[in-house]
Amino acid sequence: MSEEPYDLRKVLAEIKDDPTQYHETNKEINPEADLAGVYRYIGAGGTVQRPTTEGPAMMFNNVTGFPDSRVLIGLMASRKRVGKILHHDYKTLGHLLNDAVTHPVEPVKVAHDAAPAQEVVHKATDPDFDIRKLLAAPTNTPVDAGPYITVGVVYGSSPDNQQSDVTIHRMVLEDKDTIGMYIMPGGRHLGAFLKEYEAKNEPMPITINIGLDPAITIGATFEPPTTPLGYNELQVAGALRDEPVQLVNGVAVNQLGIARSEWIIEGEILPNTHMQEDINTNTGFAMPEFPGYNGTANPAVNVVKIKAVTHRKDNPIVQTVIGPSEEHVSMAGIPTEASILNLVDRAIPGKVKNVYNAPAGGGKLMTIMQIHKEDEADEGIQRQAAILAFSAFKELKTVILVDEDVDIFDWNDVMWTVNTRFQADKDIMVLEGMRNHPLDPSELPEYDPARIRIRGMSSKLILDGTVPFDMKDKFKRAPFKEMPNWKEYLE
């Protein structure tokens, strides 16, 4: 008998016996701010308000108002846990993702009876249908615009069905059959497909897939130029697992869903239609975003009308994240590392040994690059690598360059470099007037009217902490004796 394909439940089965990585609780929890408030202390990490820490993923089995489902948070809120889930060294996950994106494995379609995600079907035409009573979507803070789907993978296609893509967006439950979806301007292929539908004044069929193998969730966050328009990132997950992701036809819309999801929401994005994101609360806030601040409620998010919801029959799992947590760093940062490695490997092969998108930048805004200088002709190649990183990922804001003897995953080691191998008058590069991420609150025109013309523009920063090649002998770390048997002294 063949082994079951990968899905969220198979992943949880692989880590559930390790209390440092997974914890379940039957204590009742309110999904309205309490659930995120509790996990903030236990395992959120990232740029979440202190105190916080890195801890186990948590399954809440007793969610107020939702007796038939569970909520999982923090599954990817540890790079080491992601390494364990993907069966790979956590320090070289960027290399793993880079290899996967260049060796894609296409999804396959299965029948309805082979799709666990469609075991139970709720039609929006049912008189008692209400997504807010069906899906245990939490709010992260008391001022959120409403319950949010924070880690739902949206599957969409071009009108001619020749191209498809998966993306992740923030989505708020607005009323019983309506979702407000924020599609960032100029970003992601879903927006390109939507423009085609809007030109025809037709609704765009989509599925929102919740409760997934992290190989899918992490792979879905790749962006151009690594994955151009028409590259369906489910192929990345297929490569990571060495098996194709399974898809299934929707029950109410002409679109595909991920067959082994816990939940599938089927709906249509209405053409040329928008609504106020916080229409039910008027707080002015959306939800906490990856830079560590509450996102401003958008006055005109896209409107999704729900047609059906399907889910597994056995206590389906709602997976959620806290926006500024370490979980976002894993989802956004590791594919960004892969994108940077993909580009620099082609342009200057062998010169960038590794890349880390640190939690301080939420996985998007900061990269630490480990540089290999082989001879004096390589001097300056490190700054070219930094500029290539900005080309690979436009939302990157800061690059720190370090030598091979520096552990890029150890913030003290990185800052040691900045303090002992860096002079501010010669080792800083500033690139003005470039595009970045509009959720960075410093990128407002009123912050710097001379350089920020519209929201989302930024100056980019390069800190070159690499030693000049001809001075390497003056920057050797203090040598210690190698002791292969050191662990014996802990016994």
N, C-alpha and C positions, 0 to 999 in steps of 0.2 A: 504494500500500500504506500502510495507516494505521500511525502510530508506535506502538511498544510501550508499554504502560502503565507507570507508575512502579512500581518495586520497588527493593530494596536494590542489585541489580546495576546498574541504570540510574543510580542515585545515585553509586555508586562510579566508574562510567565517566566521570561528569562531573567528578570531582575527582582522579582517579588520576594525571594528568599534572602535578599541582602538589605538589612534594615538601614544601612547608610544610604541606600539608593531609593527605597520605596517604603511607604508607610500608609496603612489604611486606618480610618477611624469611623466608628459607628455613632459618635457623638453628633447630635443634631447641630446643623450649621445653617444660618440664614445666607442665601446667595447675594443678598443686597448689602454689599460692602463688607460683611463679616468674614466671608470666606477668604477674600483677598487680604483682609486685615490680619487674619490669623496666619496665612501663609507668608506674609511679609516678614514675620519673625522667624519662621521655620526654614525657609529655603529660597526666597525670591532672589536675593543678591542683586547684581547689576547696579543700576543707578537709583534703585528704590530708596525712599526715605529711610535714613538710619533710625533705629538699629535694624539691620537685616543680616542675613548670612547665606551661605550656600548649604543646602540641606537636601533631604530626600524629596522625591516626587510624592505627592499626597493624593490619595483617593478618598473623597468624602462620600460615604455610603448613605448618609441620612440628611438629605437636603430639604429644608423646610418648603413645603408646597409641592414637592416632586417625589412622591413615594416610589415611583417605578424607575427612576434613573439615578445615575451617580455622576459626580463631577471630579475630573482629574486635572490637577494643576502641577506645573513644575517638571514635567517629564524631561524636558530638554534644558532645565535650569542648572546644568552642570556640564561643562565640556567633557569631563572625565566620564560622566554617565552617557553622554552622546557617543563617546568612543566605545564604551562597553556595548551600547545598543547596536552600533554599526560594526562591531568586532574589529576595531582598528585603534592604533595608538592615537590618543587624543591630540598629541602635539603635531601630527601630520594629517589631520582631517582635511585641511585645505588641499593637500596633494591628492587625497582619496577622491574628493569631490571633483577636482580637475580631471582626474582620470575617468571618472564616471561620465562627466559631461561630454567628453571626447569619444566615448565608446557607448553611445546610447542603446537602450533596449526598449523597443516600442511596446506600448500597452496592447492588451488583447481584450476582446469583448466576450462576455459570458451571458448565459441565459438568466432570466429572472429568478428561476429556482436555484441558481448557483450563486446568488448574490445575497449574503446575509443582511446587507443594509436595507433590503426590501422585504424583510420578513413581516413587518407591520406597516400598513399603509393608512395615512390620514389624508383625505382630500379637503382642500380649502372650501369646497362647496358644502361640506358637512355642517349642519346648523350649529353645532357646538365647537367648531374649530377655533382655536386661539393659540397661536404660536407661543404667546407669553406664558400660557399655562402648560404647554407641552414640553418646551425646551428650557432646561434649567440653566439659562445663560446668566452669569453673575454680573453685578456691577462691581467695579473695582474700588470706587470711592463714593461717599454720600452725595457728591455733586455730579456724578456721571449723568450724561444725557438719557440714560436708560440701560437696560440689560444689553450687553454687547456679546456678539460672536467675535472672539478675538483671534481664533486660529481655525477659521473655516477656509478650506481651499476651494476657490471658485473655478469651475470649469466652464469655459465659453469657447465659441467658434465664430469664424467669419460667416457672413450670410450665405456664402456658397458652400460652406462646410469643408473647404479645402485646407483651412488652417485652424488650429485649436491651441489652447493655452490654459495653464492653471496659474492663478495668482491669489494672494492673500490681501484682504482689505479689512478695515474696521467696519463693522456692520451692527447697527443698533436696531432693536426690535421696537418699532414705532406704534403699531397697533396689532390687532389680531391676525392680519394677513399682509402686513407691510413691513419692509425692512428698509432703513436708510443706509446706503452704501457710499462710503467716501472713496472715490477713485482719484488718486493724486494727479493733478494736471501734468501732462507731458510724460507720464510714467505708465509702464506696464502695458502689455499687449491687449488686455481686456478693453482698455479705453480706446485703442485703435479699432477693434472690432465694433465697439458700441457706436463710434462715429459713422461707420458704414451703415449700421442699422438705422441710426437717426437720420441719415441722408435719405433713406427710403421711408422714414416715418413708421418703422416697424419695431415692435418689442423684441428684445434680445433674450432668447431662452438660455438659462444658466442652471447649474446645480451648485449648491454649497455643501461641501463634504466635511463632516466633523467627526473627529475621533479616528486618527490615522496613524499608521506606521510613521515614525519620524523621518524615515528615508524619503517619504513623499513630501512631508511638510518642509523639511530643509531643502530638498531639491527644488521645490516650487518657488523658492525665493531668488533663484538666478534671474538676472536681468541682462539687457543688451550691454555691451556688444557680445558677451559670451554666448547668450542664447538669443539669436535674432528673431524677428517676427516670424511665426510659423513653427518655431521650435517648441514642442510641447515638453515641459520639464518633467512630466511623468516618466519620460525616458531616462532621466537621471536616476530616479528611484529604481527603475528596472535594472540599471547597471549596478547600483549599489547592492541590490539583493540577488543579482544574477538570475532574476525571474521577472517576467513582465507584470506590470500592474494590471489588475483586472477591472474592466469597465462594464457598465450595464446601461441599457436604454432606460430613460426616465419613464415613469408611469403616467405623467401628466404633461410633460413638455418634451419637445423634440431636442433632447440634449442627453449627453452621457453623464453618468455618475460613477463614482469610485465604488466598486461592488463590495469591497470589504470594509467600508466605512462603518462607523457606529450609527451615524445619522446622514441622511441626504435631504436637503431642502431643495425642492424644485420650484423655480419661479421665472419671472420675466422682468428684465430691466425696462421700464417704460421709456419710450423715446422722448427726448427733449422735455423731460419732466423732472422737477427737483422739489425738495422740501427742506424745511428747517430741521437740522439734526437734533436739536434739543427742544423740539416743539412741545414735548410733554413736561419738561422741567424748567425750561427757560433759565438755566443756571449760567449759561454762557460757556459751559465746558462740555467737551465730548467725553474723553476718558484719558487716563495717564498714558503718555506716549514715550517712546524709547529714550528721548533725551533726559527724562526725569521730571518733566513738567506736565501739568494737565493740558491736553490738547484743547484748543479753542473750538467750540462748536461751529461747524460749517453752516452758513445760512442756506446753502443749496446743494445738498447731497443728492445723489441719484436715488430713484425710487424703485424698489423691487417688490412686485406683487407675487405673493406666494400662491402656488397652484396645488402643491402637495408636500407632505413630509413623510418620509419613510425611515424606519430604524430597525435595529435588531430587537428581538422579542425578549431577550434575557438581560434585564437591567442595563439598557444602553448607556454608554459613557459619553458625557459632554466634556470635551477637552477645552481647557481655557488657559490663558496666560495673563500675567500682569505685564502691562506694556513696557515699563522700564527694567524689567527683571533680566536676570542672566539668560532666561529662556529666549528672549528676543535676540540676545547676543549670539546664541547658537543658531537660531533660524536665519538671521540676516548676515551675521559675521562670517560664518564658515563658507557659504557660497561666495561671499565677496573675496575672501582669501583665495578661493579657487579661481575666481575671475582674474584677480591680479596675477597669480602664478601663471595662468593660461597666457596672458598677454606678454609678461616679461620673459617667460620661457621661450617664446617665439622671437622676441626682439633682441634680448641679450641673454642667450642660454647660459646656464651655469653660474650666473652672477648673483641671483637671489636664492638663498638656501631655504628660507622659510618666511612665512607671513603670519601675523596674528592681528586680528581685529579685536581690540581689547574692550572689556565692559565699560570703561570710562567713556567710550564713544558710542555705546549702545550697539556695537557691531557694525555700525555704518560710518561714523564720523572720523574714526581714528584707525590707522594701521601702523604696526611696527614691523619693519622689514630687516631681515638678517642678510647682510651683504658679504659676498666673497670677493676679495681683491687678490688676484693671482700674481700680478706684477704691476710695475709703475704705470703701465699703459691703461690700467683699470681705474686710475684715479679720476674721479668725476662720474664714473659709471653709476655710482650710488644715487646721484641726483637725477640722472636720466631714469633710473628705476622708479624713483618717487614720482616723477612726472608721468611715467607710464601708468602708475597706479591710479593717478587722477583720471587718466584717459579710460582706464578699465571700469571705473566706478565714479560717476559724476557726483555722488552724494558724499564722497570722502572729503574731509576737511583738513585733517592733520596727518602727516607722515613723519614718523621717527625712524631714523636710519641707525643701525647698530652693527657692530662687527660679529664675526662668527662665535667668539668666545662669550657672548652675552646671551643669557636665557631670555628669550622674548616673552615667555609666559610668567616671568618673575618681575613684577613692577619695580621692586627695589633694585634689581640688576639693571633694568632699563634706565631708571633715574640716576643710578651710579654712573652710567655712561654719559648722561647729560651733564652731570656735575664734574666729571674728570676727563672727558674726551670732547669737550664742546666749549667754544667761545662764541658768545652771542653776536659779536660784531662781524664774524666771518662765517658762521655755520648756520645762519638762519636765511631761508629763502621765503619770500612772501609773493604770492601770485594773486593779483587783485581782479575783481570784477568777474568772478566765475560763478557757475551755477552750483547750488548745493541743495540741501533738504529744507523745505519750507517749515518744518516743525522745529527747527532750531530757533529759539526766540531771539537770539542775537542777530538774526538775519532779517531785521526789519528796517525799512528806510529811515525811520526816526533814530535808529541806533547809530547809523553812519550815512547821513544824507549824501555825502560826496561820492560814495562808492557803491551804495546799495540802492539801486534805482527802483527795484521791485522786490517784494518778499521772495526769499529763497536764493538771493545772490550772496556771495561770500568771498572773503579773501582766504586763500589756501596757504597752509603753513608747512614748511619742511624744516625739521630739526636734524641736522647732519651730525650724528654722534659717532661717525666712523673715524678711525685714526688715519691720517695721511700715510700712504703706503711706505714712504721713505722714512717714517718715524716709528714704525712698528716696534722696534727694539726698545723704545722708551716707554711703551705702554703694556708691558707684559705683567699679567697678574701674578701676585705672590704665589710661588709654587708650593704645593703640599704633597706629601708622600701618598702614593696610591696604596690603599689598604683594601684589597679584595675581600678580606674576611671581617670587615667592620661590623657586620650584623651579628657576629658571634657575641659581641659585647653587650647585646641587648637581650640575650637569652637568660 
